Amino acid sequence: MSSIKINNKYLPCDTKELLPQVIPDQQFKEYNFAMIYNLPQIDDRDRKIRIRINEEIERFRWDEKFINSIGKRFACSIEKIKDCGFSIESFISQVSWRMVIGLGASHPQETSMTLHHIYGIPYIPGSAVKGVTRHWFILKEFDALDLENFEQISCFEKILEEANLDNKDENERDDKFLEEEFKEKFKVGDTVPDNKLYNFLKMQQGTIGLYQNIFGTQNKIGKVIFFDAYPAGRINLKMDVMTPHYPQYYSKENPPSDWQSPNPVKFLTVEKTSFNFYLSSKDVELLNQSKSYLEEALKKCGIGAKTAIGYGYFH
């Protein structure tokens, strides 16, 4: 039988009364996981207080009926917006290995995970879903331009975000700019856009319009809604560890050196868990294109923290 020990004598008295010292597996479903996750283990041996994550929480298992009921309720809510003229696209995708959303958020142990504020389950906020889709769109379309200098991507992003192509007065539209005017408006810091980006603005207004219609800009509302992604079926938790080898360097106290002691930090991840993704729009063609970009983004870019070393990729 698995169980989770609550070993923290510094808890408030009323919290101690509510929580037992040990939560057996058959009682997991009676507790909000977020509450247990935010109770770190405190070790005060040698009169030094050490805060660490409760490693036993990876044993926590939700009642699958509870997870399924959340999914059904959410799907039902989304279906209702069809009455307002929206179309819906959805798909289920599984994390290839491990994923952690919100690793840098506040937590007593300095590593965190995004948990739903009501259900207490790991989920992917719609803002993160939209963000990774936007990121992939920019990378993919920039790569298609075959520019040698990657610093130009900041200018490319600015063109997508700020290009004015909707002005009724054609002479006021940005694609009518002379090259010098173009360079002045779309430079970023010391990076000046080159002639390939000038040709892009002149010749590929469709790509710019697609970006602005999907994601919106400061002056224009996007036409696609990216919803939160909830787990579909069982949620698998897995403890992981990262080991900063130069803690005094990262805290800006000393340069990196071999005499510094590594500082292992354990953190919680979601492993090989499926998520249900939903998108909505009144423009069916735009919706299908957005879905395609999102599916590619999850496979090519990953989502969440530590994607550079393989976390957050889907298949």
N, C-alpha and C positions, 0 to 999 in steps of 0.2 A: 504494500500500500504506500502511495506517495503522499507527502504532506509538506506544508510550508510552516517553518518555525518563525514566530514573531519574537525576535530576541532584541528588545530595545527598551531598556529600563528608563529611558529619558522621555517616554511618551507621556502626554497629559493623563491625569488620573481617569477622566471620563472615557478617553480612548482605550485605556487599558481594560476598563470594565466591559467595553463593547467587543474587544478582540480577545480571543483565546490565545494561549501561548503557542498552540499548534493548531493549524487548520487542516484537517484530513481531506483527502481528495473528494469524498462524497459531499463535502460542504462547500467546495469551491464556488459552485453556482449561487451560493447565498451571499457572496461578497462581490463588491465592485472591484475589479482588478486594479483600477487606477489608484484606489486607496491603499492597497497592499504595496503596489509598485513604489509609491511615494513615501513608504516607511523604510528608510535605510537601516542597515545594521550598524550599530555603534560599538566599537571596541575601545575600551578604556584601560587596556593593560598598560603597565609601566607608566601610569598616570598620563598617558598620551591618548587623546581622543582621535580615533581613526574612523572615518565614515566610509562605508562601502555598500555596494548594492547587495540586496538580499539574493544570493545566488540560487536559492531554492525556488524562486518564483518562476523559473522556467518550467517547473513541473505543473504550473497552473493550467487547467483545462476547462474551457467554457462548456456549458451545456449546449450541444449542437442545435437543439430545438430553439434555444435563445438566439443563436447566431442566424439561423434560418428565418426566424420571425422578424429579425431586424431587416434582413434582405427583402423579405416579402413586403414588409410595410413600406420600405423605401421605394421598391419597384411600383407599388400601388400608387404612391404619391406622385411619382414621375409620370405614370400613365395618365393621371388627371390633367396634366398640362396639355395633353393632346386636344382637350376641349377648347383651348385657347389658340389653336392653329399651329402648334409646334409638332415637329416630327422628332422621333427618338431613335437613337442608335445605341446599341450596347454590345458588350462582349466580355467574356471571362478570360483572364490571363493569369498564369501562375509565375510566381517568383522563381527564377532558375536556381538560385542558391539562397542568399540571405539579403535582407533589406532592413534598413532602419530610417524612419522619417523623424525629423526633429531631434537628432542626436545632440545638437548644441543648445537646445532649450534649457531653461532653468530646472534644476533638480538637485536635491541635497548632495548627490554624489558627482555632480558636474557633467554627467552624461544622461541623456533623457531619451524619450520616445514619445511621439505624438499619439495620444489616446483620446478617444471620444469623450467629451465633457459630460455626457449623460450615460452612455453605455459602458464606458471604460474599456473599449476594445481598440486594438491598433487599426488605424484606417489611413487613407491617403486623402488629404484635403483637396478640394477642387482647385484651389489656387496652385497647388503643387502639380496637379495634372495639367492644368493650363500652362504653367511655367515650363515644364519639360517639353510640351508640344511646341511651344513658341521657340524654345532653345533649338530644337531639332529643325524646325522650319528654317531658322536663320542659318544654321550650319549647312544644311543640305543645299539651300539655294545659293549660299556664298560659294560653296565648293563647286557648284555648276558653272560659276563665272571663271574658274581656273586662274584666280589671282595668286601671284607668287608671294606677296607680302600679307601675312595673316593679320597684321595690324590694321589693314583696311576693313576688317570686319566691323570695327566700331563705327566707321563711316557708313558702311552698308546698313547696319542696324538703324542708324539715324535716318537714312533715306526711307527705310520701311516705315519708321515711326512718324516721320514729320513731313514726308513729301505731300504737297497739296496738289491733288490731281482732280478735285471735284469742283473747282471754281468755275462758275458759269462763264466768266470772262476768260477765254482761253489765253489771253496775253498775261494773265496773272497766275497761271498754272506753272508749277515748278519745272515741268518737262519742257517749257519754253525758255528756260534760263540759258544764257550764254555760259560757256564753260567756266569763265572766271567767276561769274555770279554763283554758279553751282558749287564751285570749290569753296567759296567763302561761306556759304550757308551750311554745307554739310561736312566741314572739317571738324575734327574732334581733337581738341588740344593742339598738339603739333602735327597730327596726322591729317594730311590733305588727301581727299579722294582722288584717285587717278582717272584716266580717260575711260577705262573699262566700266567704272561705276557711272560715269557720265552717259555712256552708251546704254547702260542698263536702265537708267532713268528715262532715257529717250525711247527705248525700244520695248521695255518689258513692264509697261504700266499694269498689265494683268497680274503679275506676281505681286506687285506692291498693293494693288487693290485687294487681292486675295488675302494677304497678310492683314491689312487693315479691317477687312470685313470679318475675319475670324477672330482676331485678338483685340481689335479696337485700338485707339490711340488716345492721347490726352484730349483730343477734340472730337472723337468719334466713338460711338458705342459699338463694341463687337457684336456680331450676330449669332455667335455660338456660345452655348452655356456648357461649361465643364463642371460636372457634379463630383461630389465626394465619392471615393471608391471604397466600398465596404468588403470585408472578407466574404468569400463564398465557400461555406463548409468549414472544415476544421482549421483552427489557427494554431500553427506550430511555433513555439517560442524556443529560442536557443541563445545561451549565454556565449558571449565572445569577449575578446580581450585585445586591447591595443597597448603598446609599450613604448611610450616616449623615452628615448635613450638619453636625451639631454634636457631634463626638466628645468635646469637653471638657465639654459639658453632660451627656451620657449617663454619663460617668465621674464626674459630680458635682463637677467642679473649678470650672467657670465657668458662668454663665448662657448661653443660646443667643445667638449673635451672628454677624454676617455675615463677620467676619474669620477665623473658624475654617475650616480646610481640610477639605473632604469626604474621607471615608475609604472608598473602594470596597472592598467585601468580596465575593469570589466564593465561591459555594457550589454544590454539586451537587444536581440534582433528577432525578426520574424523570418522563418525559414520555410521555403517551398510551400507557401500558402497562396491560394487563388484569391483574386479580387475581381469584383464586378464593376466595370467602367461604363458610365452613361454619359452621352452627349445629347444636346437638343438644339434645334434651330427651326426657324420657319422656312429656311432655304435648304431644300433637300440636297442639292448638288454641293453646297457649301458644307453641309453636315457630313456627307460622304467623304469629302476631301479632308475634313478635320479628323475624322475617324482614322483614315489612312495615315495621316501624319502622327497621330497619337500612337497607333500600333507600332509604327516604325520607331518612334521615340523610345518606347518602353524596351524595345529589342536592341536598339543601337546606342542609346545614351544612358539608359537606366534612370532611376529616380531615387531621390533621397541622398543620404550621406555616403561617402566613401565609394562612389561609383568608379573612381580611377583604379580601384583594386578589386573590382568585380561585384560589389554589392548593388542591389537594386535593379538588376536586369531581369526582364521577363521573357517567356517563350510561349 
